Amino acid sequence: MIDDRILPVHYCPWCGEKLPQSLRPQWLERLAALGLDEDSPHIPADLKSDTWWKCEGL
């Protein structure tokens, strides 16, 4: 039987370093402020890359 549970990853599988907290809630808030959801084909390019959080110093 295949175990279909999804387990969060807290450490990098290559170097073992602890990973930072997820920025997903902030990303979803920015999309909602634009009247978009995560499946929208109209997501701005900066929200499709690391640009948005790097520019904000997150």
C-alpha atoms as one frame of an Amber mdcrd trajectory, in Angstrom:
protein
   0.000   0.000   0.000   1.272   3.482  -0.872   1.407   5.986   1.980  -0.222
   9.124   0.572   0.418  11.421   3.549   2.353  14.583   2.885   5.001  15.321
   5.470   6.578  18.759   5.775  10.300  19.077   5.171  12.095  21.063   7.878
  15.700  20.460   6.822  17.451  20.603   3.461  17.845  17.052   2.155  21.242
  17.905   0.644  23.036  19.954   3.310  20.930  19.307   6.434  20.451  23.027
   7.161  17.159  24.048   8.800  14.811  25.580   6.213  13.206  29.002   6.746
   9.497  29.364   7.508   7.121  29.234   4.580   6.158  32.494   2.884   3.055
  30.910   1.374   0.584  32.759   3.673   2.098  36.125   2.691   2.063  35.132
  -0.990  -1.605  34.175  -0.795  -2.380  37.504   0.939  -0.712  39.412  -1.909
  -2.694  37.455  -4.476  -5.943  38.100  -2.597  -5.153  41.837  -2.462  -4.962
  41.718  -6.268  -8.243  39.820  -6.468  -6.468  36.652  -7.636  -6.104  33.121
  -6.348  -3.245  30.658  -6.688  -4.719  29.085  -9.837  -5.180  32.361 -11.695
  -3.457  32.665 -15.074  -3.005  36.405 -14.375  -0.465  36.210 -11.533   2.156
  38.949 -12.041   5.652  37.777 -12.987   7.226  39.084  -9.761   4.869  36.881
  -7.723   5.872  33.834  -9.780   9.499  34.137  -8.680  11.487  35.055  -5.596
  11.420  38.740  -6.573   8.492  39.729  -4.335   9.961  38.471  -1.070  13.528
  39.513  -1.819  12.414  43.076  -2.594  10.539  43.176   0.721  13.424  41.714
   2.695  11.507  38.662   3.805
